[in-house]
Structures are given as C-alpha cells and as structure tokens.
C-alpha cells in the first residue's frame, strides 16, 4: 500500500530539458563565455545548479564564476521557462495528478531545482496546490542521488519508506529512492535512456504518464487506471 507519491520535476512532470539548455546558453552568453554543447548541458540535468555549472565550466563549485552562473540562470529562468510552464507539462500530467490527489494520495516533489524555482514553476503550471511538500536542492545538505531528499519528504509527512513511491526520469531519482528504501517508477520520456534507468533497478518502468498512473495503481489498489 502506498500513501505518498514523490515526483521529480524536470523531465518527469514538466518537459523542460530543451528550455533548460536554452537558459544555460543564455546564462553563458550573459557572462561573455563560450556557450557549452547542448548535449553537455542535457547531461547535467538532474544535478544541482552549482554542480552543473562547475562541470560545464570545468571549475570548482565554490568558484565565484559558478555563483554568477547560478544568478544568471535564475534570472533567465524567470524570463524563459516560467511563462511557458503550462504548455511544457507532459501529456496527462495535470489531469493525472488531480485524479491522484482526489483519490486521497499525498503528493510531493523532490527536485534538484532550488526551492524557489520549483515552487514558481509548479505555481506557473497550475500544479502547486496539489503538492503537500516540495523539497529543493537548497533545502538539503546532500541532494539526489543521496537519500536525504527522500528522508526529508518522509519526515515532513510522517510516513515510512514502505508507503512511499518515487517517480523520476534519471538514475539520480531512482538511486535516491533505493537508498531511502522507497519503491520507484522510472519514466522513459525524460533525460536518461532506458538502459541507464534499468541500471538503477527501478521497481516499475513507465513510457508515459498514463503508465505512471497504472504503476501507482499497482502500488496502491484503487488508484491509477480507474481514475
């Protein structure tokens, strides 16, 4: 039986990867730096911003240039991504989340975004009221794939790992869930390939958000396909 479903955000609920690449490109341009290869940017999605900028710049995460990159990204995020939030939702997400909420499941988000950005994105997409808890990368000491984000969600909601399922599109999400003792649903329509996702040993694999609902139905009889 499952009471809580924890969702990743980028690549799981919101189809933001292309817009994220665009925002990183604009941030590098604003700093007068050569823009990174789009594939290199995509490879950092799911990591905290500081880690992503450090990798893309080839410098330490505590370098002042990383902090400036994060500031530029957050500014441009509000200009480039937020106005498009509603149209970036994956098919079935809005109605599916509303149905799960109506059926009594508690919904949460654990993301590598900073809390303020995640909160703003969910609000802009019209989803924020469906989630009882949102945990951002700046609210934990060790972001995904460390289990701290999952533990934070469970502590806030007063539930055990046995009653919690994580849904995500990267191995970071799945490894976090596994380390926290949760079951997990890997979605194949996001960032990581099926082979990468399988390497993290998810409980279920979903090719669409409708499939996610079916998997949740298997974990929590009475939900999912009967919505």
N, C-alpha and C positions, 0 to 999 in steps of 0.2 A: 504494500500500500504506500502511496506517495501523497504527501500533503503539500510539498513545496517544489516548484519548478524554477530553477535558476537559469537565466538566459545570458549568453554573451550578447553583445550589441552589434558591432561592425561585422558584416558578413554572415550574421545569424538572423537578426531581425531587420536590419537596415542594409541595403545594398550600397554601401559607402566606399568600397575599395577604389573605384575609379575617381570619385571625388576626393578621396584621401590623397591619391597620387597627385591630383591637380593642386591640392592645398600644399603639399610638401614642395612641389615645383615652384609655386608662388612664393613660399616662405624662403627658399634658397635664392630666388631671384631678388626678393626684397633685401636680402643681406649681401647682394652682389656676388654670390657664389655660383659656380657652375652647377646646373641642375643635375640631380642624380638620375640614373637609368630607372625608368618606371618599374622594371622587374625587381630592381634592388629595393625600391620603396615598398612594393607589394610584399616582399619577403619580410618586411619589418612589421606588417600589420598584425596586431595582436600583442605587440610588445608595448611597454610604457613609452611615452614620447621621448623622454630623456635617453632611453636605451636606443630607440630608433635613430634619433639624431646623432648620437655617438657613433653608431655603426655606419651610418651614411657619410659622416664627416671623417671617420677614422680617428676619432679623438676620445678622450675620457669623458664620462658622463658628467663630471663635475667641472668641466671646462666652461668658461663664460660664454663661449660661442654656442654651446648646446643650450644654455639657458635662453640666449637670444633667439635661437631657432624655435624653441618651445613658445616663447612670447609671440613671435611672428605667426606661428601655426595657429595658436589660439585666436589671434585677431582675425586671421583669414578664414578660419573655421566658421566664425560667425557670419562672414560675408558669402562664403562659397557653399557651405554644406547646409547650414540651418534653414535657409529659405527653401531648400529642396527636400526637406526631411520627409514630408508626407508622400511625395512621389517616389522616394527611394525605398520605401518599405517593400520587402519581398512579397510576392503574391500570397494571399491568405493570412498574413500576419495579423492585421488589425482585427478581422473577424474571429480568427482563431484564438487570439489572446483574450478577447472579450468573452468568448464562449468558455474558456478555461476558468476565467475569473468568476463568471456567473455560476459555474458548476461547483464553486467552493474551494478551488485550489488557490493557494497563496503563491504569488508570482514575485520573483526577484531578479535583479540584474547584477552580474559580476563582470566588470569590464576593465580593460586596460586603459580606457579613457580616464581623464581626471573627472572627479565627481561633477563639477560644474558643467563640463561639456556634455557628459552623459545625461544629466538632468535636463539641460537645454535641448538636446537632441530628442529625447523622449517627449518633452513638452511640445516641441515644434511638430512632432509626428502625431500628436494627439493620443499618446500612449501612457503618459506619466501616471495618471490616476489608477492605472491597472496594477502598478507595482508597489508592494509594501516596503521593499528595501532596495536601494541601489548602492552598490559598493564600487567606488572608483579606485584607480591605482594609487591615488594620493591619500587614500584612507587606510592603506596597509603599508607595512614595512617591506614586505616581500610579495610583489604582485605575482600573478599567474606566470609559470605553472606551479609555483608554490601553493600549498593548500590554504594559506592564510585568508584569502578572499572568501573561499567557501566556508571556512570556520567562522568568519565574521558574519556571513549571512545567517548561518545556523544559530549562532549565539544571539543575534538580534531577534530572531523569530522563535527561539526556544524549541528547536526541532533537532532530531538526530539525523545522521547521515543516511540511515536506513529509510528515512521518509523523505529523502531529497533526491532530485534528479537534475543533472546539469545538461544544458543544451548548448553546443558550440560548434564552430566551424574550423577550429585549429587544434593542433595537438596540445597547445598551451592550456586550452579549456579542459580537454579530456584528461590530461595528466594532473591538473589541479583537482578535478573531480575524483580521480582514482586515489590520489594521495590523501584526500579528505574522507575517503570511504563511501563516496556517492556513486550511484549508477550514472551513466552518461548516454546522451544521444549525440552522435556525430552527424552534422549536416554536410552534404557533399557539394552544395551550391555556393559555398563561400571561398575561402582562401586556399586551404590545404587540399591536396589531392586525396583521392580515396586511399591510395597506398599509404600516404603519410598518416591519415586518420586511423587506418587499421593498425598502424604500429603502436598507437596509444591504447589499444584494446578497449574500444567503447562497448557499452552494453548493447546498443542498437545503432543502426545506420539509417539515415533518412535522406531521401533525394529531393524532398520538397517540404514546405511547412505543413501540408496536409499529412505527409508521412510522419512528421514530428508529432502531430496530434494523435496519430494512430499508436505511436510508440508510448506516448504518455498514457493513452488509454490502456495499454498493456500493463503499465506500471501502476495505474490507478483505475481499477474497474469502474465503469460508469462514465468515463470521460473519453475524449478522442473522437472516434468515428461516429458516435451517437449525438454529436453536438447539433 
